[in-house]
Amino acid sequence: MQIQTSGARSWVLRISIAGKRREMGLGGFPDVTLADARRRARDEREKADRGVDPIDERRFAAIKLRAEQAKAFTFKASALAYIEAHEPGWRNAKHAEQWRNTLASTYPSIGQLQVRDVTLPHVLGVLEPIWKVRTETASRLRGRIESVLDWATVRGYRDGLNPARWKGHLDHLLPSPGKIKKTGHHAAVPVGEVGAFMKALRAMEGIGARALEFVILTAARSGEVRGATWREIDLDAATWTVPGVRMKAGKEHRVPLSAASLALLRGLSRSSGTDLVFPAPRGGVLSDMTLVAVIRRMQIEAVPHGFRSSFRDWCSERTSYPREVAEMALAHTIGNKVEAAYRRGDLLEKRRPMMRDWAAFCAKPEAKKGVVVPFRVA
């Protein structure tokens, strides 16, 4: 028995291994009794007699156990670790949030699986239900699963080929995203009926109706409007500056505000405790379904995003404004890389008269052969 300076006592086996005197712990007293200590000592001496170093054997077993424990990493833990490792290199916080949200959809089915145990059936179980109906989302999700599994392989948490790889693997099991029939465009109000719609919309009360009205007047995306803050808006300069972190292309976008847009903003009551222009009644950012619900109450088939199409049709069919001015108003990415490299400005001042004319068009319902356009206010 060995007694330490602290008073703790433990059993120690002194044994000769390959001619070298070694000491090996057998456990602490009184947890390990004398009988147990003698039994353990006898077992370890028998190993030494057979040419096995019991001390090295114990050390190797501990190393193996630690290695196995390190591999006991779930897919969810791997996904979160991957995002944490790569987030500093991504262009903005929105990109990281997209990764989190996309991968979170897998957690109910494979999140708690050991990452080493994720196989082809698991990957297909996640992808197949949405591959044909939400193809773009599914394709993006596949790529992110593949990245997480690759990361886990390099870290030593799994072995073998990646079951989420596309070429030479999933491309034999799933149809190519580019060959899947695309769904239709966003349902939109025909350009000739926008004025009648706006008249009915302005008769409705509620923050959702005002947010939708601002969406239409600015030709902005719903998310840009719902997340708009007062600090982004300069009423004196009649300009709304949306920061790049809230834009789809990740680039700052300036929106010229027409007199109608300014009047709408000045008519809003600012809520205490938030800088949001269109806060939800219970706080926080207004949901997209709030705007959709406004349209549904008017009993028409359209979505908020469809008004960008209405605006683009108006530019093409009812005005002579250049295509690039209309595209800049919609904050569309320039497809031609050479043109994008040379275009530095945002045509703000050229867009001001266009947005003024658009607001005037929205304010005048068009007669339609004596038929009243059936927009209803609930």
Secondary structure, DSSP 4 states (H G I P E B T S, - for coil): -EE-TTS-EEEEEEEEETTEEEEEEEEEETTS-HHHHHHHHHHHHHHHHTT--HHHHHHHHHHHHHHHHHH--BHHHHHHHHHHHHGGGSS-HHHHHHHHHHHHTTIIIIITSBGGG--HHHHHHHHHHHHTTSHHHHHHHHHHHHHHHHHHHHTTS--S--TT-TTTTGGGTS--GGGSPPPPPPP---GGGHHHHHHHHHT--SHHHHHHHHHHHHT--HHHHHT-BGGGEETTTTEEEE-GGGSTTSS-EEEEPPHHHHHHHHTSPPPTT--BSSB-TTSSBPPHHHHHHHHHHTT-S--TTHHHHHHHHHHHHH----HHHHHHHTTPPPS-HHHHHH-----HHHHHHHHHHHHHHHTSPPPBTTBPP-----
